[in-house]
Amino acid sequence: MKNNTQTKFVLTRQHQRFAQFSDACRANRYIGICTGRSGVGKTSSAEAYSRWSVIEPLLEPQLRPKLPPAEIHSCHTVVYTPDIACTVKRVESGVSRLRNRFDTIVQESFLWYRAAEWHRTQPRKFVELMIVDEAQRLNTKCLESIRDFSKSQNIGVVLLARPGFEFRVRDLEHIGNHVAFNHVYNTPRTDELKSIWHARSQCSDLLIEDEAVEMIEKVTSSNIQKVVNIQAEINRVCKINSVSLITPELVQEASKTLLYDPR
């Protein structure tokens, strides 16, 4: 549920369940699997849970602000996304570098105005949970590397992946034995989809009929990324034609342009 503009994150029922699942993995240092269809909001939930919009910019020293973000003291989770053609070496270096940078910025936040003391302070560890997005990219050796990292660093791990990943891990007994939770991230409900639509809307003058929301739910199968795409197309059509009301017929026409099935 992310685009180029700053939008309000909608706390759906699925996100609340994801947060409870992640809390359990973090508290008990478990490895958990979260699966769901592409576009249902897994990555956005991970980023909201970890406050990644606050943390990620700070990972690059040249981008750090002069004032420490107030939320950083309570941050405890990192988000790692492996490359499409990842190797064990790249995974090991990637997660280690991510952890080290996170621990550094959290520790420095306590001494933000006393930079001279940063290197005199005993290093501390702050990461309690690592969320691995697109985990289906990891081969068996890379999964073993993640498992070993979790054990050696005493942190919990959440593996975000597409449906079917859980069966693949289950068949790898030496990895599956370390998985304590399996969580399914489902699509948002109709009322939540409408809230997401309004939160992402760039045109406050546009009104949308309830039947149009139901049509959007149907043609997108409640896939949030598809909702974002169809919203952009509808906004374009409304602007060109000076339309202020979104109807089911308008949704049907927009879905045809995006090759979605309007039936």
C-alpha positions as CSV (number, residue, x, y, z in Angstrom):
1,M,0.0,0.0,0.0
2,K,2.8,2.4,-1.0
3,N,3.1,4.9,-3.7
4,N,5.2,8.0,-4.5
5,T,3.2,10.3,-2.3
6,Q,2.8,10.3,1.4
7,T,-0.5,8.5,2.3
8,K,-2.2,7.5,5.5
9,F,-1.7,3.9,6.4
10,V,-5.1,2.2,7.1
11,L,-5.1,-0.1,10.2
12,T,-7.0,-3.0,8.8
13,R,-8.0,-6.2,10.6
14,Q,-5.3,-8.1,8.7
15,H,-2.7,-5.6,9.8
16,Q,-3.7,-6.0,13.4
17,R,-3.4,-9.8,13.1
18,F,0.0,-9.4,11.5
19,A,1.2,-7.1,14.3
20,Q,0.1,-9.7,16.9
21,F,1.9,-12.4,15.0
22,S,5.0,-10.3,14.7
23,D,4.9,-9.5,18.4
24,A,4.9,-13.2,19.2
25,C,7.8,-13.9,16.9
26,R,9.8,-11.0,18.4
27,A,9.0,-11.8,22.1
28,N,9.8,-15.5,21.8
29,R,12.6,-15.1,19.1
30,Y,10.7,-17.5,16.9
31,I,10.8,-17.9,13.1
32,G,7.4,-17.3,11.6
33,I,6.0,-17.5,8.0
34,C,3.5,-15.0,6.7
35,T,2.0,-15.8,3.3
36,G,-0.5,-14.0,1.2
37,R,-1.3,-13.2,-2.4
38,S,0.7,-10.4,-4.1
39,G,-0.8,-7.0,-3.5
40,V,-2.8,-7.8,-0.3
41,G,-0.6,-5.5,1.9
42,K,2.0,-7.7,3.5
43,T,4.9,-5.4,2.7
44,S,3.0,-2.3,3.8
45,S,2.1,-3.9,7.1
46,A,5.8,-4.9,7.7
47,E,6.9,-1.3,7.0
48,A,4.2,0.1,9.2
49,Y,5.0,-2.3,12.1
50,S,8.7,-1.6,11.9
51,R,8.3,2.2,11.3
52,W,10.5,1.7,8.3
53,S,9.6,5.1,6.9
54,V,11.5,6.5,9.9
55,I,14.4,4.0,10.0
56,E,15.3,3.5,6.3
57,P,16.3,7.1,5.6
58,L,18.6,7.0,8.6
59,L,20.6,4.0,7.4
60,E,22.5,6.3,5.0
61,P,24.6,8.7,7.2
62,Q,24.5,11.5,4.7
63,L,20.7,11.5,4.9
64,R,20.3,11.7,8.6
65,P,18.5,14.8,10.0
66,K,20.0,17.2,12.5
67,L,17.3,16.2,15.0
68,P,16.8,12.6,16.1
69,P,13.3,11.2,15.3
70,A,11.3,10.8,18.5
71,E,10.1,7.3,17.5
72,I,13.5,5.8,17.0
73,H,14.1,4.9,20.7
74,S,11.2,2.4,20.5
75,C,12.1,0.8,17.2
76,H,13.1,-2.8,17.3
77,T,12.5,-4.3,13.8
78,V,14.3,-4.2,10.5
79,V,13.0,-5.1,7.0
80,Y,15.3,-7.0,4.7
81,T,14.6,-7.7,1.0
82,P,16.9,-10.2,-0.7
83,D,18.0,-9.7,-4.3
84,I,16.2,-11.7,-7.0
85,A,19.3,-13.8,-7.6
86,C,20.6,-13.8,-4.1
87,T,23.5,-15.9,-2.8
88,V,24.4,-17.0,0.6
89,K,27.3,-14.6,0.7
90,R,25.1,-11.6,-0.2
91,V,22.4,-12.6,2.3
92,E,25.0,-13.0,5.1
93,S,26.6,-9.6,4.3
94,G,23.2,-8.0,3.8
95,V,21.6,-8.9,7.1
96,S,24.8,-8.3,9.1
97,R,25.2,-4.8,7.6
98,L,21.6,-4.0,8.1
99,R,21.7,-5.1,11.8
100,N,24.9,-3.1,12.4
101,R,23.6,0.0,10.8
102,F,20.3,-0.2,12.7
103,D,22.0,-0.8,16.1
104,T,24.4,2.1,15.4
105,I,21.6,4.7,14.6
106,V,19.5,3.6,17.6
107,Q,22.5,3.9,19.9
108,E,23.6,7.2,18.4
109,S,20.1,8.5,18.9
110,F,20.7,8.5,22.7
111,L,23.8,10.7,22.1
112,W,22.6,12.6,19.1
113,Y,24.0,15.9,20.3
114,R,27.3,14.4,21.6
115,A,28.8,12.9,18.5
116,A,32.3,12.8,20.1
117,E,31.0,10.1,22.5
118,W,29.5,7.8,19.9
119,H,32.7,5.8,19.5
120,R,33.4,5.7,23.2
121,T,30.2,4.0,24.1
122,Q,30.0,0.2,24.4
123,P,28.1,-1.1,21.4
124,R,24.6,-2.4,22.2
125,K,22.2,-4.6,20.2
126,F,18.7,-3.3,19.5
127,V,17.3,-5.5,16.8
128,E,14.7,-7.9,18.1
129,L,13.0,-8.9,14.9
130,M,13.9,-9.1,11.2
131,I,11.2,-9.2,8.6
132,V,12.4,-10.8,5.3
133,D,10.2,-9.6,2.4
134,E,10.0,-11.7,-0.8
135,A,11.3,-14.7,1.1
136,Q,10.4,-17.0,-1.8
137,R,13.5,-15.7,-3.5
138,L,15.7,-17.5,-0.9
139,N,17.0,-20.9,-1.9
140,T,17.6,-23.6,0.7
141,K,21.2,-22.5,1.6
142,C,20.0,-18.9,2.0
143,L,17.2,-20.0,4.3
144,E,19.7,-21.9,6.4
145,S,21.8,-18.7,6.6
146,I,18.7,-16.8,7.9
147,R,18.0,-19.5,10.4
148,D,21.6,-19.5,11.6
149,F,21.6,-15.7,11.9
150,S,18.4,-15.7,13.9
151,K,19.9,-18.3,16.3
152,S,23.3,-16.7,16.7
153,Q,22.0,-13.2,17.1
154,N,19.0,-14.2,19.2
155,I,16.4,-12.4,17.1
156,G,13.0,-13.4,15.8
157,V,12.4,-13.7,12.0
158,V,9.3,-13.2,9.9
159,L,9.4,-14.6,6.4
160,L,7.0,-12.8,4.1
161,A,6.2,-14.8,1.0
162,R,3.6,-15.9,-1.6
163,P,1.2,-18.8,-0.9
164,G,2.9,-22.2,-1.2
165,F,6.1,-21.1,0.4
166,E,5.0,-22.7,3.7
167,F,4.8,-26.1,2.0
168,R,8.3,-25.7,0.6
169,V,9.7,-24.8,4.0
170,R,7.8,-27.7,5.7
171,D,9.5,-30.1,3.3
172,L,12.9,-28.8,4.4
173,E,12.9,-30.5,7.8
174,H,16.1,-28.9,9.1
175,I,14.5,-25.5,8.5
176,G,10.8,-26.3,9.1
177,N,11.6,-27.6,12.6
178,H,12.5,-24.1,13.6
179,V,9.3,-22.5,12.3
180,A,6.9,-21.8,15.2
181,F,4.1,-19.9,13.4
182,N,2.4,-19.9,10.0
183,H,0.2,-16.8,9.4
184,V,-2.0,-16.2,6.4
185,Y,-2.5,-12.5,5.3
186,N,-5.9,-12.3,3.7
187,T,-7.5,-9.6,1.5
188,P,-9.1,-6.5,3.1
189,R,-12.9,-6.3,3.7
190,T,-15.1,-4.1,1.6
191,D,-15.3,-1.3,4.3
192,E,-11.5,-1.5,4.7
193,L,-11.0,-1.3,0.9
194,K,-13.1,1.9,0.8
195,S,-11.0,3.3,3.7
196,I,-7.8,2.5,1.7
197,W,-9.3,4.2,-1.4
198,H,-10.1,7.4,0.5
199,A,-6.7,7.4,2.3
200,R,-4.9,7.2,-1.1
201,S,-7.2,9.6,-2.9
202,Q,-5.5,12.6,-4.4
203,C,-8.8,14.2,-5.4
204,S,-10.9,15.2,-2.4
205,D,-13.7,16.4,-4.6
206,L,-14.4,12.9,-6.0
207,L,-17.3,11.0,-4.6
208,I,-17.7,7.2,-5.0
209,E,-20.8,5.2,-4.9
210,D,-21.0,2.1,-2.7
211,E,-21.8,0.0,-5.8
212,A,-18.6,1.3,-7.4
213,V,-16.6,0.1,-4.4
214,E,-18.2,-3.3,-4.7
215,M,-17.3,-3.3,-8.4
216,I,-13.7,-2.3,-7.6
217,E,-13.5,-5.2,-5.1
218,K,-14.8,-7.6,-7.8
219,V,-12.5,-6.6,-10.7
220,T,-9.4,-6.3,-8.5
221,S,-10.1,-9.3,-6.2
222,S,-9.3,-6.9,-3.4
223,N,-5.7,-6.7,-4.6
224,I,-4.5,-3.4,-3.1
225,Q,-1.9,-2.8,-5.8
226,K,-4.6,-3.3,-8.5
227,V,-6.8,-0.9,-6.5
228,V,-4.0,1.7,-6.6
229,N,-3.7,1.2,-10.4
230,I,-7.4,1.5,-11.1
231,Q,-7.7,4.5,-8.8
232,A,-5.0,6.3,-10.8
233,E,-6.8,5.5,-14.1
234,I,-10.2,6.6,-12.7
235,N,-8.7,9.9,-11.5
236,R,-7.3,10.5,-14.9
237,V,-10.6,9.8,-16.6
238,C,-12.5,12.0,-14.1
239,K,-10.1,14.9,-14.7
240,I,-10.3,14.7,-18.5
241,N,-14.1,14.5,-18.5
242,S,-14.8,16.8,-15.5
243,V,-16.6,13.9,-13.6
244,S,-17.0,14.2,-9.9
245,L,-18.9,10.9,-9.1
246,I,-17.4,7.5,-9.5
247,T,-20.0,5.0,-10.7
248,P,-19.8,1.2,-11.4
249,E,-19.9,2.0,-15.1
250,L,-16.8,4.2,-14.8
251,V,-15.0,1.4,-12.9
252,Q,-15.8,-1.0,-15.6
253,E,-14.4,1.2,-18.3
254,A,-11.2,1.9,-16.3
255,S,-10.8,-1.9,-15.6
256,K,-10.9,-2.6,-19.4
257,T,-8.0,-0.1,-19.9
258,L,-5.9,-1.9,-17.3
259,L,-6.8,-5.4,-18.7
260,Y,-8.8,-6.3,-15.6
261,D,-11.8,-8.5,-16.0
262,P,-14.9,-6.2,-15.5
263,R,-17.4,-9.1,-15.6
